[in-house]
């Protein structure tokens, strides 16, 4: 394969979404196109300012339009930097103008965000909700299935009945992940199977609308059953990671089932569980501390505060008796 073909493939892999953003940006600047060579430091700065202050995604009419969050801004930045790095690598440019920008002009990597997930009890309540709308019910089934398999929404949409390998002992899901292009095998339990829709005329398992509409349906169900969390479809993957890590306690097993390339990604779920354990211990300590305090108070006769010192005499008496 030639360098030119390699470069073209690299650009296609990186820039489908970026191409859309760039066309919106150039339209805003009333410029039909621009070459890589002319996209210098000033253009980089202008693009980032537009992305942060002026661009508002409006792809879905029913969803309230919001500006891009810090994570999305950084993600777009990484994409365009990757495209220019490839251009340098293949000799299209001498240098990447991004690296000439001031620190204040670029989007910093956001701090690790809180991973939103459902507890087993919350998941049961969520799936027990009786949904009459076919679209909402389909989103509910897909979400529940993903909570027990760890599939991303891109893999759920591409999932076919032929991807499920059945035998007398086990049912296994075997797919090539859309994001990582890696082969992944996940065992499927009876609960996950029960949440799958009836087999239709085609080979696709789930038939979902745009992600924004799926997320809107999930939020509606969560609110209905009293789950006060900001639910999105990706929460299902975090839920799966937490459940597997909690059951197995083995980070390598969790890594394999989630299809992670690095333990760094998987370690987040172990950290979440550690934090939850610390909270549980702290709450236990508080409970026992409160119980001990109540028992101590029972031993002390009730006395009014003294006006002279405004100090509680019964506390002083108790401390003196126990010196």
Secondary structure, DSSP 8 states (H G I E B T S, - for coil): --HHHHHHHHHHHHHHHHHHHHHHHHHHTT-S---TTT--HHHHHHHHHHHHHT-B--S-TTS---B--HHHHHHHHHHHHHHHHHHHHTTS-SS-GGGGS-GGGS-------------HHHHHHHHHS---SHHHHHHHHHHHHHHTT---HHHHHH-BGGGEEE-SS-EEEEEE-TTT--EEEEE--HHHHHTS----SSSBS-----HHHHHHHHHHHHHHTT--S---TTHHHHHHHHHHHHHH--HHHHHHHHT-SSHHHHHHHHHHHHHHHHHHHHHHHHHHHHHHHHHHHHTS------TTT---HHHHHHHHHT-
